[in-house]
Amino acid sequence: MDPPAEHDLAGSTAQRVRGVLAIPAFRRLWGVTAITAVAEWQSLLALSALATQLTSGYQAQSFALGGVVATKLLPAMLLGPLAGALADKLDRRHVMVVCDVLRAGLFLSIPLVGQLAWLFAATFLIEICALFWIPAKDASIPNLLRRPDQVETANQLSLIMTYGLAVLVASGVFSALSKLGPVLRQAGLIHSAEGSAYLALSINGFAYAFCALVVGTRIPEISGRAVSMRDAQPGLLTMLRDGVMFVRGTPLVRGLVTGILGAFAAGGAVIACAKLYSTSLGGGDAAYGLLFASLFVGLGLGMAVAPLAARRIRHRGLFGLAIVAAGLALIAVALAPHLIAALAAVILVGCAGGVAFLTGLTIIGAQVADEMRGRTIAFVQSLVRLDLLASMALVPFAVGLVQQRTLTLFSERVTIDGTRPVLLCAGLLASAVGLVAYRQMDDRADGSLLADLRSA
């Protein structure tokens, strides 16, 4: 693309963004989306930190961490289609206000009760509320816009906020609260080691209450319900069955799915191990927040770098190479001796995952037939959720089973944290899966991995 064309494209993008944000109702809803996205990511950090603080013993902390992650992901797997269908029958503004009020109360109740069992129960109920809130919010966006062609820009703004800026803000706020914890205890503002996590959850509660007030009083345009019932969505098992049949007969998609499973399993392992891994590096909750943010910073960098790499390597080869790179970077994470090296390695894991994610979507858009593209994307998305659920829930349990080991090396006693061998195995597995995906997707008779690496 020549420089004038690039300038016109940038100008056009900026004009589209300004045009959408100039709509008062959408601007307010986007602000609400930003607040709830920050609260959602901060809740993952605070709840996982609190679960380990309310338990004692390395194995118990590992199991508690896996339980939090599984509790957050399980409602979407079980009740997602049902919640979406019910949300269509109800007034959207009422749904959003009620869900925000309920989430506010549930978040504020966790510090008041202070028990691990209620933490799990409240987390499950909070996620059920999110299942109703999200489709109501998404369905209301087209009604707030002036033209149908603004929907894509509006959705892009929501995605950038939810999976970009919100992650960084939530990680920064949680790290700052964790650092300030000792100071706040000395000042008498909090009274226990769990005080920083309780404070973060309380901030979430007030944030959701504020969002309920804004939606209820400042965005009346959201009110409404679906004019006609949307087509019945296939269940998860039906979608997986149809997807497996298509994947088995298509080598390209089979390699793509194999690679995606490896990439998201590696990313899920990093997220699931981050709390205990940060402790092994001598850090605390602040280091946990930094590791969490680093993964998503790398993800964004990878999506930015992917188009440049695709100029030198075919998409089919680039996808497999990115998975292999993610696995090798995860091995570096397992061997990192201190926090700075760990942060750099985690950024590399995210970067490789970002390249693989964007490249995979490009392959689906360009290589899969139009009549199969929608169900292929839906199948991949469902598989990604299952993969993340399995990885983020099972990895902490594996860490708990491995536990800490003390070895004698060169007459020195060395303590090996349980996260290190688990991350090492996950890195080796991801690299192997990447190689398998590369071979399945490469349709060249003389395809060479080393040649593609030299091109890169």
C-alpha positions in Angstrom: 0.0 0.0 0.0 1.5 3.4 -1.0 1.9 6.2 1.6 -1.1 8.3 0.3 -3.4 5.2 0.6 -2.1 4.5 4.1 -2.8 8.2 5.0 -6.3 8.0 3.6 -7.0 4.7 5.5 -5.8 6.2 8.8 -7.9 9.3 8.2 -10.9 7.2 7.3 -10.5 5.1 10.5 -10.2 8.2 12.7 -13.3 9.7 11.1 -15.3 6.5 11.7 -14.2 6.4 15.3 -15.1 10.1 15.9 -18.4 9.6 14.1 -19.4 6.8 16.5 -18.2 8.4 19.6 -20.1 11.6 18.7 -23.3 9.7 19.5 -24.1 10.5 23.2 -26.0 7.3 23.9 -23.2 5.1 22.5 -20.5 7.2 24.1 -22.1 6.6 27.5 -22.6 2.9 26.9 -18.9 2.6 25.8 -17.9 4.3 29.0 -20.0 1.7 30.9 -18.4 -1.1 28.9 -15.0 0.3 29.9 -15.8 0.3 33.6 -17.3 -3.1 33.6 -14.3 -4.5 31.6 -11.8 -3.2 34.0 -13.9 -4.6 36.9 -14.1 -8.0 35.2 -10.3 -8.3 34.7 -9.6 -6.9 38.2 -12.0 -9.4 39.7 -10.0 -12.3 38.1 -6.8 -11.0 39.7 -8.4 -10.2 43.1 -10.4 -13.4 43.4 -7.4 -15.6 42.5 -5.2 -13.8 44.9 -7.8 -13.9 47.7 -8.4 -17.7 47.2 -4.7 -18.4 47.8 -4.7 -16.1 50.9 -7.8 -17.8 52.4 -6.1 -21.2 52.2 -2.9 -22.5 53.7 -0.4 -25.0 52.2 1.0 -25.1 48.7 -1.3 -27.8 47.4 -4.5 -26.3 48.9 -3.6 -22.9 47.3 -3.1 -24.5 43.9 -6.5 -26.3 44.1 -8.2 -23.1 45.3 -6.8 -21.2 42.4 -8.0 -23.8 39.9 -11.4 -23.7 41.5 -11.7 -19.9 41.0 -10.8 -20.1 37.3 -13.2 -23.0 36.7 -16.0 -21.3 38.6 -15.6 -18.2 36.4 -15.7 -20.1 33.1 -18.2 -22.9 33.9 -21.4 -20.8 33.7 -20.7 -19.7 30.2 -20.2 -23.3 29.1 -23.5 -24.5 30.8 -25.9 -21.6 30.5 -24.7 -19.4 27.6 -27.3 -20.2 25.0 -30.1 -20.1 27.6 -29.1 -16.8 28.9 -28.9 -15.3 25.5 -32.4 -16.5 24.6 -33.9 -15.2 27.8 -32.2 -11.8 27.4 -34.0 -11.4 24.0 -37.4 -11.7 25.7 -36.7 -9.0 28.4 -36.3 -5.3 28.3 -32.5 -4.8 27.8 -32.1 -1.8 30.0 -33.9 -3.5 32.8 -31.7 -6.6 32.4 -28.5 -4.6 32.5 -29.6 -2.5 35.5 -30.7 -5.6 37.5 -27.5 -7.5 36.6 -25.3 -4.6 37.6 -27.1 -4.2 40.9 -26.8 -7.9 41.7 -23.1 -7.9 40.8 -22.5 -4.9 43.0 -24.1 -6.6 45.9 -22.2 -9.9 45.4 -18.8 -8.2 45.1 -19.4 -6.2 48.3 -20.6 -9.3 50.1 -17.3 -11.2 49.6 -15.3 -9.0 52.0 -18.2 -9.0 54.5 -18.4 -12.8 54.6 -14.7 -13.6 54.2 -15.1 -17.3 53.5 -13.7 -19.3 50.6 -17.0 -21.2 50.1 -18.9 -17.9 49.6 -16.2 -16.7 47.3 -16.9 -19.6 45.0 -20.6 -19.2 45.3 -20.6 -15.4 44.7 -18.2 -15.8 41.7 -20.6 -18.4 40.1 -23.6 -16.0 40.6 -21.6 -13.0 39.3 -20.8 -14.9 36.1 -24.4 -15.9 35.6 -25.3 -12.2 35.8 -22.6 -11.5 33.2 -24.2 -14.0 30.8 -27.4 -11.9 30.8 -25.7 -8.5 30.8 -23.3 -9.1 27.8 -25.9 -10.2 25.2 -28.3 -7.4 26.3 -25.5 -4.8 25.9 -24.3 -6.2 22.5 -27.9 -6.4 21.1 -28.5 -2.7 22.1 -25.5 -1.3 20.2 -27.1 -1.2 16.7 -30.1 0.7 18.1 -27.9 3.4 19.4 -26.1 4.1 16.1 -27.2 6.3 13.2 -26.2 4.0 10.3 -25.7 0.3 9.9 -22.1 0.7 8.6 -21.2 2.1 12.1 -21.8 -1.3 13.8 -18.3 -2.7 12.8 -16.5 0.4 14.2 -18.6 0.2 17.4 -17.7 -3.4 17.9 -14.0 -2.7 17.3 -14.0 0.0 19.9 -15.6 -2.4 22.4 -13.1 -5.1 21.7 -10.1 -2.7 22.0 -11.4 -1.6 25.4 -12.3 -5.0 26.7 -9.2 -6.9 25.6 -6.7 -4.1 25.5 -6.9 -1.0 27.6 -9.1 -2.6 30.3 -6.5 -5.4 30.9 -3.7 -2.9 31.4 -5.8 -0.6 33.7 -7.0 -3.5 35.8 -3.5 -4.9 36.2 -2.1 -1.5 37.0 -4.8 -0.7 39.6 -4.5 -4.2 41.3 -0.6 -3.9 41.4 -0.9 -0.5 42.9 -3.4 -1.7 45.6 -1.1 -4.6 46.4 1.9 -2.4 46.7 0.0 0.0 49.0 -1.3 -2.8 51.1 1.3 -2.6 53.9 1.0 1.2 54.0 -2.8 1.0 54.3 -2.4 -1.6 57.1 -0.1 0.7 59.0 -2.6 3.5 58.6 -5.3 1.3 60.0 -7.4 1.5 56.8 -7.2 -2.3 56.2 -6.7 -4.9 58.9 -5.4 -8.1 57.3 -3.2 -9.4 54.5 -6.3 -10.0 52.4 -7.2 -6.3 52.7 -5.8 -5.3 49.3 -7.9 -8.0 47.5 -11.0 -7.0 49.6 -10.4 -3.4 48.6 -10.2 -4.3 44.9 -13.4 -6.3 45.1 -15.2 -3.4 47.0 -14.1 -1.0 44.2 -15.6 -3.4 41.8 -18.9 -3.4 43.7 -19.1 0.4 43.7 -18.2 0.5 40.0 -21.1 -1.9 39.1 -23.4 0.2 41.2 -22.3 3.3 39.3 -22.9 1.6 36.0 -26.4 0.5 37.0 -27.1 4.2 37.8 -25.8 5.4 34.4 -27.6 2.8 32.4 -30.9 3.3 34.4 -30.9 7.1 34.2 -28.7 8.2 31.3 -29.2 5.7 28.5 -33.0 5.3 28.0 -32.4 4.4 24.3 -31.2 0.9 25.4 -34.8 0.0 26.3 -36.4 -2.6 24.0 -36.4 -6.2 23.3 -36.0 -8.4 20.2 -38.9 -7.8 17.8 -38.7 -11.5 16.7 -37.0 -14.4 18.3 -33.7 -15.1 16.8 -33.0 -18.5 15.3 -32.4 -21.2 17.8 -28.7 -21.5 18.4 -27.2 -25.0 18.4 -26.0 -26.4 21.7 -22.3 -26.7 22.5 -22.3 -30.5 21.9 -24.1 -30.2 18.6 -21.7 -27.5 17.4 -18.7 -29.5 18.5 -20.0 -32.7 16.7 -20.6 -30.8 13.5 -17.2 -29.1 13.7 -15.3 -32.3 14.4 -16.8 -33.9 11.2 -15.7 -30.9 9.1 -12.3 -30.7 10.7 -11.6 -34.4 10.2 -12.1 -34.1 6.4 -10.1 -30.8 5.9 -6.3 -31.0 6.5 -6.0 -27.2 6.6 -8.6 -26.7 9.3 -7.3 -29.7 11.1 -3.9 -28.2 11.4 -5.4 -24.8 12.3 -7.4 -26.3 15.2 -4.5 -28.4 16.4 -2.3 -25.2 16.6 -5.0 -23.2 18.3 -5.4 -25.8 21.0 -1.6 -25.7 21.6 -1.5 -21.9 21.7 -4.4 -21.3 24.0 -3.3 -24.2 26.3 0.0 -22.4 26.6 -1.6 -19.1 27.3 -4.0 -20.6 29.8 -1.1 -22.3 31.6 0.6 -18.9 32.1 -2.5 -17.3 33.4 -3.3 -20.2 35.7 0.2 -20.4 37.1 0.9 -16.7 37.4 -0.1 -16.3 41.0 2.0 -19.1 42.4 4.7 -18.5 39.8 5.1 -14.9 41.0 5.6 -16.1 44.5 8.4 -18.4 43.4 10.1 -15.3 41.9 10.0 -13.6 45.3 7.1 -11.3 44.2 3.6 -10.9 45.5 0.3 -9.7 44.1 1.9 -6.7 42.4 4.2 -9.1 40.4 1.1 -11.2 39.6 -0.6 -8.2 38.1 2.5 -7.4 36.0 2.8 -10.9 34.7 -0.9 -10.9 33.8 -0.6 -7.5 32.0 2.6 -8.6 30.2 0.8 -11.5 28.5 -1.8 -9.2 27.0 0.8 -6.6 26.0 2.5 -9.3 24.1 -0.8 -10.4 22.5 -1.3 -6.8 21.2 2.3 -6.7 19.9 1.8 -10.0 18.2 -1.3 -8.8 16.4 0.6 -5.7 15.3 3.6 -7.7 14.0 1.7 -10.4 12.3 0.9 -8.5 9.0 4.6 -7.6 8.7 5.7 -11.2 9.2 3.1 -12.4 6.7 5.0 -10.4 4.0 7.9 -12.8 4.2 6.2 -16.1 5.3 3.0 -17.6 4.0 0.2 -17.6 6.5 0.1 -21.4 6.7 3.8 -21.5 7.7 3.6 -18.5 9.9 0.8 -20.0 12.0 2.7 -23.1 12.8 5.9 -21.2 13.5 4.1 -18.9 15.9 2.8 -21.9 17.9 6.3 -23.3 18.1 7.6 -19.9 19.2 5.0 -19.7 21.9 6.1 -23.1 23.2 9.7 -22.2 23.3 9.0 -18.9 25.0 7.0 -20.8 27.6 10.0 -23.0 28.3 11.9 -19.8 28.9 9.2 -18.7 31.3 9.7 -22.0 33.2 13.5 -21.4 33.4 13.4 -17.7 34.2 15.5 -16.9 37.3 14.0 -13.6 38.3 11.0 -11.3 37.6 12.5 -9.2 34.8 13.4 -12.3 32.7 10.0 -13.8 33.4 8.2 -10.6 32.2 10.2 -10.6 29.0 9.5 -14.3 28.4 5.8 -13.9 29.1 5.6 -11.0 26.6 7.1 -13.3 24.0 4.5 -16.0 24.8 1.8 -13.4 24.3 3.4 -12.0 21.1 3.6 -15.4 19.5 0.0 -16.1 20.5 -1.1 -12.9 19.0 0.6 -13.7 15.7 -1.0 -17.1 15.7 -4.5 -15.8 16.6 -4.6 -13.1 13.9 -3.0 -15.4 11.3 -5.5 -18.2 12.1 -8.5 -15.8 11.6 -6.9 -14.6 8.3 -6.6 -18.2 7.1 -10.3 -18.9 8.0 -11.4 -15.8 6.2 -9.4 -16.5 3.0 -9.3 -20.3 2.8 -12.6 -21.6 4.2 -15.6 -21.6 1.9 -18.3 -19.0 2.7 -21.0 -21.5 3.5 -18.7 -23.1 6.1 -16.9 -20.0 7.5 -19.5 -19.1 10.1 -19.8 -22.5 11.7 -16.0 -22.9 11.5 -15.5 -19.7 13.4 -18.2 -20.7 15.9 -16.6 -24.1 16.3 -13.1 -22.6 16.9 -14.5 -20.1 19.4 -16.2 -22.9 21.4 -13.1 -25.0 21.3 -11.0 -22.1 22.5 -13.3 -21.7 25.5 -13.1 -25.4 26.3 -9.3 -25.3 25.9 -8.9 -22.4 28.2 -11.3 -23.9 30.7 -9.3 -27.2 30.7 -5.9 -25.5 30.8 -6.7 -22.8 33.5 -8.6 -25.2 35.7 -6.4 -28.3 35.4 -2.9 -26.6 35.5 -3.2 -25.4 39.1 -4.3 -28.9 40.1 -1.2 -30.3 38.4 1.0 -27.8 40.2 -0.6 -28.8 43.5 0.2 -32.5 42.7 3.8 -31.8 41.7 4.3 -29.5 44.7 7.6 -28.0 45.7 10.7 -30.2 45.5 14.1 -29.7 47.1 17.0 -31.0 45.1 20.8 -31.0 45.8 22.8 -29.6 42.9 26.6 -29.2 43.3 26.3 -29.5 47.1 23.6 -26.8 47.1 20.0 -27.4 48.1 17.7 -25.8 45.5 13.9 -25.5 45.9 12.0 -26.2 42.6 8.6 -24.6 42.6 5.7 -26.8 41.3 4.9 -24.3 38.6 8.3 -24.7 36.8 8.0 -28.4 35.7 4.3 -27.9 34.7 5.2 -24.8 32.6 8.1 -26.7 31.1 5.9 -29.6 30.1 3.3 -27.2 28.7 6.0 -25.4 26.6 7.3 -28.7 25.2 3.8 -29.8 24.4 2.9 -26.5 22.7 6.1 -26.7 20.6 5.3 -30.2 19.5 1.7 -29.3 18.6 3.1 -26.3 16.6 5.3 -28.7 14.6 2.3 -31.0 13.9 0.2 -28.0 12.8 3.0 -26.8 10.5 3.3 -30.2 8.8 -0.5 -30.6 8.4 -1.0 -27.1 6.9 2.0 -27.0 4.7 0.9 -28.0 1.2 4.4 -27.6 -0.5 6.3 -30.6 -1.6 9.6 -29.1 -0.6 8.3 -27.2 2.5 11.1 -26.6 5.0 10.8 -25.3 8.5 14.3 -24.0 8.5 13.7 -22.1 5.2 10.7 -20.3 6.8 12.8 -19.5 9.9 15.5 -18.0 7.7 12.9 -15.9 6.0 11.5 -14.7 9.3 
